[in-house]
Amino acid sequence: MIKNYSEEVKNLIGEYSKENIIFGKEIDFLLKRIEISKEEIENEILSCKNLSLTEKQIREGEARYVLLFIQSKRKGRQYIITFREKELRIITIFPLGRRTLRRYRKKGLNIG
């Protein structure tokens, strides 16, 4: 079973503002992939409104968090973020479709 780190991430994110958010990939590439604006990304991350599940990963000595934001039974987004000094870095963003969400539900995860 995957441990949910959502509360830990919400506390960490509460210390940051829009000015502290940086992107690990070209912003135009990410915006085209998920079809929302930069402001919507920043607002979604900072508010954690639709955050359903957070998984913690350690990669290259760095703690990364996989955040699942579920908007409906058929639609969601996955953000991979990390916290560096005074910056919240969005490494990448993926859209989630109904098939992917169904796979998470089959694993027994309580999302959406």
N, C-alpha and C positions, 0 to 999 in steps of 0.2 A: 504494500500500500504506500502511496506517495504521501509524504508529510506535507501539509499545507502551511506555507510560510507567509500567508497573506497579511496577518497582523504585524509581523516583523517588518515587512516591506512597507505597509501603510505608515508605520512609525518612522521609518527611514525617509520615505518620500515627503513626509510632513515637514522636513527640515530644508526642503529645496523649493525654488521658485522657477518660473519660466526662464529666467536669465541663466540658471544653472544647468539647463538641459542642453546636451550636445548630441550629435548624431554620429554614429560610427561608419555609416555608409552615406553615399551621395543622397541628399534629401530629395531630389527630384525622382530618383529611382524608387525610393521608399513610398513617396506620395503616389506615384503611378501604380505601384503594386497594390496598395490598399485603398486608393481612390478617396482619401479624405485630406483635409488641409493640415498644415503644420500646427495651426492653432488648436484644431480638434485633437490632434495627437497629444499636445502638451496638456490640454484640459482633461483629457481622459486619463492620462498618467497621474496627474496631480490630484484629481478628485477620487480616483479609484472606484468610481461609481459602479461599473459593471464587472469588477474584478471577482472572478469566481474561484480561481485556483492559482497558487504560486508554488513553483518548484525551485529548489536551490541546487545549483551545480557549482562545483569547483573545477575551473579550467585554468591551466597555466598559472596556478597559485592565486587566482582571483575568484572571488565569489560572484557568480552570475545568477540572476533570477529570471525564470521563465514565467511570465504573467499571462494568464488566459482571461481575456475580457469577452464575455458572452453577451451579445445584444439580443439574440432570439434563439429559437431551437435550430435555426438554419444558418446563423451568421455569428461570426466572432473574429477576434484578432489575437494573435500571440506576439507579445513583445519579449525580447531578450534584453535585459538591462543590467548594468553594473553601477556601483557607486565608487567614484574616484575622488579623493580629497574633497574638493568643493563642487564636484560636478556629478550630475546624474547622466550617465551615458547610455543612450539607446543604441544597442549594437545592431539589431535588425528587427523587422516587423513582418509578420506573415498573416495573410487573411486565412480564416478558418471557415470551411464549408460544412455542410450538414454531414457528410461522410466522416470527416475528421472528428466532429463533435460526437457522432454516434460511436466511434471507436473509443473515445474517452469514457462515454457512458457505459459501454460494455465492460470496460476495465473496472467498473464499480465506482467511478468518481462522480461525486454529486455536483454536477455543473449544469447551468442553464436550466 
